[in-house]
Amino acid sequence: MLKYFFKPNIGRIGRIVRAVWGIILLVAAWFTADWKPWLAWMLVTLAVFTFIEAMRGWCIMRACGVKTKW
């Protein structure tokens, strides 16, 4: 069951979108680091997860059955 859940489910464009989203999250973390350190760490954590999605070609929303554009 988990084998199918973690199966790659996005294409090249989806991977690029997720990589760009990860970069945006890192930039946001950089700007919030002095203001709200806990928020910066949360954004970094989300960025790392997004980069993992991009590298594996996998989207958690699609794996859960949500239809996404990319």
ROMIKE-865678 format. One record per residue (C-alpha): residue number from 1; residue in one letter; x, y, z. Coordinates in steps of 0.001 Angstrom, whole numbers, plus 500000, padded with zeros to 6 digits. Layout:
+------+------+--------+--------+--------+
! resi ! resn !      X !      Y !      Z !
+------+------+--------+--------+--------+
!  NUM !    a !      X !      Y !      Z !
...
+------+------+--------+--------+--------+
REM end
This chain:
+------+------+--------+--------+--------+
! resi ! resn !      X !      Y !      Z !
+------+------+--------+--------+--------+
!    1 !    m ! 500000 ! 500000 ! 500000 !
!    2 !    l ! 502700 ! 502535 ! 500946 !
!    3 !    k ! 504660 ! 501470 ! 497878 !
!    4 !    y ! 501941 ! 502991 ! 495698 !
!    5 !    f ! 501513 ! 506029 ! 497959 !
!    6 !    f ! 505156 ! 507081 ! 497497 !
!    7 !    k ! 505251 ! 506309 ! 493769 !
!    8 !    p ! 506315 ! 509289 ! 491583 !
!    9 !    n ! 503158 ! 511081 ! 490490 !
!   10 !    i ! 504239 ! 514398 ! 488917 !
!   11 !    g ! 506067 ! 515269 ! 485725 !
!   12 !    r ! 508866 ! 517625 ! 484808 !
!   13 !    i ! 506816 ! 520813 ! 485080 !
!   14 !    g ! 505476 ! 519802 ! 488491 !
!   15 !    r ! 508993 ! 519140 ! 489709 !
!   16 !    i ! 510146 ! 522552 ! 488485 !
!   17 !    v ! 507167 ! 524250 ! 490154 !
!   18 !    r ! 507986 ! 522544 ! 493450 !
!   19 !    a ! 511673 ! 523486 ! 493213 !
!   20 !    v ! 510761 ! 527138 ! 492594 !
!   21 !    w ! 508300 ! 526995 ! 495490 !
!   22 !    g ! 511100 ! 525647 ! 497719 !
!   23 !    i ! 513350 ! 528554 ! 496735 !
!   24 !    i ! 510554 ! 531022 ! 497516 !
!   25 !    l ! 510090 ! 529423 ! 500938 !
!   26 !    l ! 513834 ! 529709 ! 501661 !
!   27 !    v ! 513833 ! 533384 ! 500696 !
!   28 !    a ! 510810 ! 533981 ! 502938 !
!   29 !    a ! 512619 ! 532196 ! 505783 !
!   30 !    w ! 515648 ! 534443 ! 505269 !
!   31 !    f ! 513524 ! 537583 ! 505596 !
!   32 !    t ! 511633 ! 536365 ! 508671 !
!   33 !    a ! 514643 ! 534975 ! 510568 !
!   34 !    d ! 515251 ! 538113 ! 512659 !
!   35 !    w ! 511583 ! 538894 ! 513177 !
!   36 !    k ! 510130 ! 535433 ! 513992 !
!   37 !    p ! 512763 ! 532683 ! 514282 !
!   38 !    w ! 510153 ! 529949 ! 514805 !
!   39 !    l ! 508439 ! 530954 ! 511572 !
!   40 !    a ! 511770 ! 530904 ! 509722 !
!   41 !    w ! 512433 ! 527345 ! 510925 !
!   42 !    m ! 508952 ! 526289 ! 509862 !
!   43 !    l ! 509499 ! 527767 ! 506400 !
!   44 !    v ! 512879 ! 526032 ! 506092 !
!   45 !    t ! 511273 ! 522730 ! 507065 !
!   46 !    l ! 508580 ! 523208 ! 504424 !
!   47 !    a ! 511231 ! 524151 ! 501854 !
!   48 !    v ! 513192 ! 520966 ! 502548 !
!   49 !    f ! 510024 ! 518884 ! 502195 !
!   50 !    t ! 509210 ! 520677 ! 498933 !
!   51 !    f ! 512709 ! 519995 ! 497586 !
!   52 !    i ! 512282 ! 516309 ! 498471 !
!   53 !    e ! 509000 ! 516297 ! 496538 !
!   54 !    a ! 510759 ! 517900 ! 493556 !
!   55 !    m ! 513676 ! 515453 ! 493627 !
!   56 !    r ! 511458 ! 512362 ! 493913 !
!   57 !    g ! 508798 ! 513556 ! 491488 !
!   58 !    w ! 506183 ! 513009 ! 494136 !
!   59 !    c ! 503404 ! 515257 ! 495462 !
!   60 !    i ! 501751 ! 514566 ! 498804 !
!   61 !    m ! 498501 ! 516224 ! 497700 !
!   62 !    r ! 498272 ! 514028 ! 494610 !
!   63 !    a ! 499133 ! 510959 ! 496673 !
!   64 !    c ! 496178 ! 511783 ! 498902 !
!   65 !    g ! 493846 ! 512057 ! 495912 !
!   66 !    v ! 493709 ! 515835 ! 495408 !
!   67 !    k ! 493837 ! 516837 ! 491749 !
!   68 !    t ! 496521 ! 519463 ! 491117 !
!   69 !    k ! 497209 ! 521505 ! 488000 !
!   70 !    w ! 500839 ! 520401 ! 487604 !
+------+------+--------+--------+--------+
REM end
